[in-house]
Amino acid sequence: MATNASAPPASTNVGKPKSKRTLLLSLGALGIVFGDIGTSPLYAFQDIFAGQHAIPTVDTRVVGAVSLVFWTLTMIVTVKYVLIVMRADNEGEGGIMALSSLAVSRTLKSKRGLAILMTLGIAGAALFYGDSMITPAISVLSAVEGLGVADPSLNDAVLPIALVILILLF
């Protein structure tokens, strides 16, 4: 098969990050998003098997609960993050304020519309900061509560241990 010598070579940089820093930041962002999703099943299993409407831990029910969590996470990651969120960016930037900027640039320039979009962006950023402050505390407290499950005599020590861990971490 003959090749055209005058044709430009195919780009080898298609889909590659512009720098090592961009690659590291992207990897960190994915870890934060998918790491948070990964801790949620712990709370679901606690409520399924030990909550107010607990069900007995029969093999078929455990497999069913694991299946529901697995498919829920698969659908959330596939549909929400891969198909929707990862495609919405503002020249490579992400986050609620970048998305607000993107929305503003693609809508009508009425003052009322701009005010509504910016208010939604600021509210979204406030919710993000609130979530980022409460999530570590809930995660640490949930993990330490496992001590009380393993040995009920440690229930009184759960809160002090969680406080010490949070103080040491932050």
Phi, psi and chi 1 to 4 in degrees:
 res  aa     phi    psi   chi1   chi2   chi3   chi4
   1 MET       -  128.9 -179.7  160.0  112.1      -
   2 ALA   -85.3  144.6      -      -      -      -
   3 THR  -111.1  151.6   58.8      -      -      -
   4 ASN   -86.4  114.3 -175.1   -7.2      -      -
   5 ALA   -67.5  -24.2      -      -      -      -
   6 SER   -87.8   -7.3   63.5      -      -      -
   7 ALA   -72.2  139.2      -      -      -      -
   8 PRO   -68.6  146.1   22.3  -28.5      -      -
   9 PRO   -66.4  149.4   22.1  -29.1      -      -
  10 ALA   -65.1  141.4      -      -      -      -
  11 SER   -67.4  132.1  174.9      -      -      -
  12 THR   -95.3   -1.6   57.1      -      -      -
  13 ASN  -101.2    8.3  -67.8  -31.3      -      -
  14 VAL   -66.7  124.2  174.6      -      -      -
  15 GLY    81.3   -3.1      -      -      -      -
  16 LYS   -91.8  144.5  -69.0 -173.6  179.1  179.5
  17 PRO   -66.3  155.3   14.7  -20.2      -      -
  18 LYS   -72.4  -25.5  -66.4  179.9 -178.4  177.1
  19 SER  -153.1  168.8   68.5      -      -      -
  20 LYS   -66.0  -34.5 -172.5  174.7 -177.9  179.0
  21 ARG   -62.3  -42.3 -178.4  173.6 -175.8  -95.3
  22 THR   -62.6  -41.4  -57.0      -      -      -
  23 LEU   -61.9  -45.0  177.1   64.6      -      -
  24 LEU   -65.8  -41.1  -68.6  174.6      -      -
  25 LEU   -64.8  -39.5  -70.8  172.4      -      -
  26 SER   -64.0  -43.7  -60.0      -      -      -
  27 LEU   -63.1  -41.0 -176.8   63.1      -      -
  28 GLY   -64.0  -42.0      -      -      -      -
  29 ALA   -63.7  -41.8      -      -      -      -
  30 LEU   -63.7  -38.7  -73.6  174.9      -      -
  31 GLY   -62.9  -39.1      -      -      -      -
  32 ILE   -67.5  -47.7  -68.9  166.7      -      -
  33 VAL   -64.5  -52.8  168.9      -      -      -
  34 PHE   -78.3  -23.4  -63.7  116.6      -      -
  35 GLY   -66.9  -38.8      -      -      -      -
  36 ASP   -67.2  -40.2 -170.3   39.5      -      -
  37 ILE   -63.0  -36.7  -68.5  172.3      -      -
  38 GLY   -67.5  -24.8      -      -      -      -
  39 THR   -84.2  -20.2   59.5      -      -      -
  40 SER   -60.5  -38.4  -61.1      -      -      -
  41 PRO   -59.3  -27.4  -25.7   33.9      -      -
  42 LEU   -59.1  -41.8  -61.7  175.3      -      -
  43 TYR   -70.0  -37.4  -51.7  123.2      -      -
  44 ALA   -65.0  -45.5      -      -      -      -
  45 PHE   -64.1  -37.0  -75.2  121.1      -      -
  46 GLN   -61.6  -42.7 -179.1  179.9   -4.2      -
  47 ASP   -72.9  -34.0  -78.2  -22.9      -      -
  48 ILE   -66.3  -46.3  -69.1  169.4      -      -
  49 PHE  -102.4  -12.8  -63.1  111.8      -      -
  50 ALA  -138.1    9.5      -      -      -      -
  51 GLY   -82.8 -165.8      -      -      -      -
  52 GLN   -62.2  -37.5 -177.5  179.0    1.4      -
  53 HIS  -111.6   49.7  -57.2  -73.5      -      -
  54 ALA   -61.6  146.8      -      -      -      -
  55 ILE  -111.6  152.9   62.1  172.6      -      -
  56 PRO   -63.3  148.6  -17.8   27.3      -      -
  57 THR   -86.8   67.4   53.3      -      -      -
  58 VAL   -84.7  146.9  179.5      -      -      -
  59 ASP   -49.9  -46.9  -70.3  -12.9      -      -
  60 THR   -65.4  -34.4   55.0      -      -      -
  61 ARG   -72.9  -36.0  -68.7 -179.6  177.1  171.6
  62 VAL   -64.9  -45.0  171.4      -      -      -
  63 VAL   -62.4  -41.1  170.0      -      -      -
  64 GLY   -62.7  -43.6      -      -      -      -
  65 ALA   -65.1  -42.8      -      -      -      -
  66 VAL   -62.5  -41.1  169.4      -      -      -
  67 SER   -62.7  -44.9  177.1      -      -      -
  68 LEU   -60.9  -44.3  -75.3  172.2      -      -
  69 VAL   -65.7  -44.4  168.8      -      -      -
  70 PHE   -58.3  -50.3  172.3   79.3      -      -
  71 TRP   -70.8  -32.0  -73.5  109.0      -      -
  72 THR   -64.2  -47.0  -59.6      -      -      -
  73 LEU   -63.5  -40.2  -69.9  176.1      -      -
  74 THR   -61.8  -44.8  -59.6      -      -      -
  75 MET   -68.7  -40.3  -65.8  -51.6  -63.1      -
  76 ILE   -62.6  -47.7  -72.2  171.8      -      -
  77 VAL   -65.0  -45.5  169.4      -      -      -
  78 THR   -67.2  -52.5  -58.3      -      -      -
  79 VAL   -78.2  -56.3  174.0      -      -      -
  80 LYS   -69.5  -51.5 -177.1  177.8  179.0 -176.6
  81 TYR   -85.0  -48.7  -69.5  105.5      -      -
  82 VAL   -73.8  -45.9  174.2      -      -      -
  83 LEU   -85.5  -26.2  -62.2  178.3      -      -
  84 ILE  -113.4  -64.1  -61.1  170.6      -      -
  85 VAL   -65.4  -42.1  173.8      -      -      -
  86 MET   -68.9  -16.9  -62.6  -67.0  -91.1      -
  87 ARG   -90.3  -16.2  -68.0  176.6 -173.7 -126.8
  88 ALA   -93.3  101.4      -      -      -      -
  89 ASP  -141.3  162.0   69.5   -8.9      -      -
  90 ASN  -115.8   87.2 -174.3   18.5      -      -
  91 GLU    54.7   46.6  -63.1 -179.3   21.2      -
  92 GLY    88.8  -10.7      -      -      -      -
  93 GLU   -90.3  149.7  -63.8  -67.8  -35.9      -
  94 GLY  -128.3 -170.6      -      -      -      -
  95 GLY    95.1  166.6      -      -      -      -
  96 ILE   -65.4  -37.5 -170.8   68.9      -      -
  97 MET   -72.0  -36.5  -63.4  -50.4  -74.2      -
  98 ALA   -66.0  -39.2      -      -      -      -
  99 LEU   -67.6  -36.2  -68.1  176.1      -      -
 100 SER   -63.2  -42.9  -64.1      -      -      -
 101 SER   -62.1  -41.1  173.7      -      -      -
 102 LEU   -63.4  -43.3 -176.2   62.7      -      -
 103 ALA   -63.6  -41.3      -      -      -      -
 104 VAL   -63.7  -41.3  165.9      -      -      -
 105 SER   -69.9  -19.2   68.1      -      -      -
 106 ARG  -106.4    6.1  -65.1 -168.3 -176.9 -148.0
 107 THR  -114.0  175.6   59.4      -      -      -
 108 LEU   -63.5  152.1  -61.8  174.0      -      -
 109 LYS   -92.6   32.9  -60.2  -67.0 -177.2 -175.8
 110 SER   -73.0  146.9   71.1      -      -      -
 111 LYS   -63.1  -38.2  -73.4 -173.5  177.5 -174.0
 112 ARG   -66.8  -43.5 -176.1  170.3 -173.5 -147.1
 113 GLY   -62.2  -42.8      -      -      -      -
 114 LEU   -62.5  -42.5  -69.9  173.5      -      -
 115 ALA   -63.0  -41.4      -      -      -      -
 116 ILE   -65.6  -46.5  -70.6  170.9      -      -
 117 LEU   -63.7  -41.8  -74.1  174.2      -      -
 118 MET   -68.8  -36.1  -68.2  -46.0  -64.9      -
 119 THR   -63.5  -42.7  -59.2      -      -      -
 120 LEU   -63.2  -39.5  -71.5  172.6      -      -
 121 GLY   -63.3  -43.6      -      -      -      -
 122 ILE   -67.4  -39.9  -68.7  169.3      -      -
 123 ALA   -63.8  -40.9      -      -      -      -
 124 GLY   -62.9  -40.9      -      -      -      -
 125 ALA   -65.1  -39.4      -      -      -      -
 126 ALA   -63.7  -41.8      -      -      -      -
 127 LEU   -64.0  -39.5  -70.0  170.6      -      -
 128 PHE   -61.9  -46.4  171.8   76.6      -      -
 129 TYR   -65.0  -39.4  -74.6  122.8      -      -
 130 GLY   -62.4  -43.1      -      -      -      -
 131 ASP   -65.2  -39.3 -179.2   55.2      -      -
 132 SER   -70.2  -20.7   66.5      -      -      -
 133 MET   -85.9  -35.3  -70.7 -171.3  -36.7      -
 134 ILE   -87.6  -28.7 -162.8  168.3      -      -
 135 THR   -60.6  -46.8  -61.8      -      -      -
 136 PRO   -60.9  -39.2  -21.8   31.6      -      -
 137 ALA   -64.6  -43.1      -      -      -      -
 138 ILE   -66.4  -41.4  -69.1  172.1      -      -
 139 SER   -63.9  -45.9  -63.9      -      -      -
 140 VAL   -65.0  -45.6  169.2      -      -      -
 141 LEU   -61.4  -41.2 -173.5   59.0      -      -
 142 SER   -64.2  -41.7  -63.7      -      -      -
 143 ALA   -64.6  -42.4      -      -      -      -
 144 VAL   -71.4  -28.7  175.6      -      -      -
 145 GLU   -61.0  -23.2  -79.5  178.5  -22.1      -
 146 GLY   -59.4  -28.3      -      -      -      -
 147 LEU   -62.6  -40.0  -67.6  173.6      -      -
 148 GLY   -67.0  -30.2      -      -      -      -
 149 VAL   -72.1  -42.2  172.4      -      -      -
 150 ALA   -69.3  -39.5      -      -      -      -
 151 ASP  -143.1  100.5 -175.4    3.3      -      -
 152 PRO   -57.2  -19.9  -25.7   34.0      -      -
 153 SER   -70.1  -14.0   66.8      -      -      -
 154 LEU   -90.3    1.7  -66.0  173.7      -      -
 155 ASN   -56.4  -37.7  -82.7  -25.5      -      -
 156 ASP   -70.1  -20.2  -68.0  -23.5      -      -
 157 ALA   -91.7   -6.3      -      -      -      -
 158 VAL   -60.6  -52.2  167.5      -      -      -
 159 LEU   -64.1  -47.3 -170.3   57.7      -      -
 160 PRO   -60.9  -39.4  -22.2   30.4      -      -
 161 ILE   -64.5  -43.4  -68.6  170.7      -      -
 162 ALA   -62.1  -41.6      -      -      -      -
 163 LEU   -62.6  -42.5  -74.3  172.0      -      -
 164 VAL   -62.8  -44.3  167.7      -      -      -
 165 ILE   -61.5  -45.1  -68.6  170.4      -      -
 166 LEU   -65.2  -38.9  -72.2  168.8      -      -
 167 ILE   -65.3  -41.9  -70.8  170.0      -      -
 168 LEU   -66.7  -36.7  -69.7  174.0      -      -
 169 LEU   -73.3  -38.5  -75.1  175.2      -      -
 170 PHE  -115.7      -  -61.5  103.1      -      -
